[in-house]
Amino acid sequence: MIAIRRILVPLDIDPSVNSALHIDMPNVAALKYGCEFAGRLGAELHILHVVEDITELEDCTHEAEREEAGILNKLKIEPPAGGGKLVRVIRKGRPFVEIIAYAREQAVDLIIMGTHGRKSLPHLLIGSETENTVRKAPCPVLVVRHPEHEFVLP
């Protein structure tokens, strides 16, 4: 059996003022899966947000951290039960490149992400950042499509 000790959930968060009203549902679904898996497995949950525009990083960092905390509070999601810890990270660069690099650096055992981010076209089966992550990740990737596959406790 494969031990899952670290789970990575990359989030595509819009740091604009109105973003709290427009939370991307595939990201929310992936976060719910990540929290539930981490809690049941006693794993660490790593939440990663990648800022693409380097000039926006300093302005965006604090806003993105508040936005991530706001999403967790809004969904009433606590750090993983069973001793797992919650790690929040913001990096700059191309999302799939940073997701893969972070997964390697932290020896992530599972990546859970939504089918699409903010910039993806909804009619596509899967967004380009998600597709690139699936193709190049050093570990298994669980792709969650919302709302067809919301996490439901048995």
ABEGO torsion letter per residue (X at the ends): XBBBABBBBBBBBBABAAAAABBBAAAAAAAAAAAAAAAAAGBBBBBBBBBABAAAAAAAAAAAAAAAAAAAAAAGBBBBBGGBBBBBBBBBEBAAAAAAAAAAAAGBABBBBBABBAABBAABABBAAAAAAAAABABBBBBBBOAABBBBBX
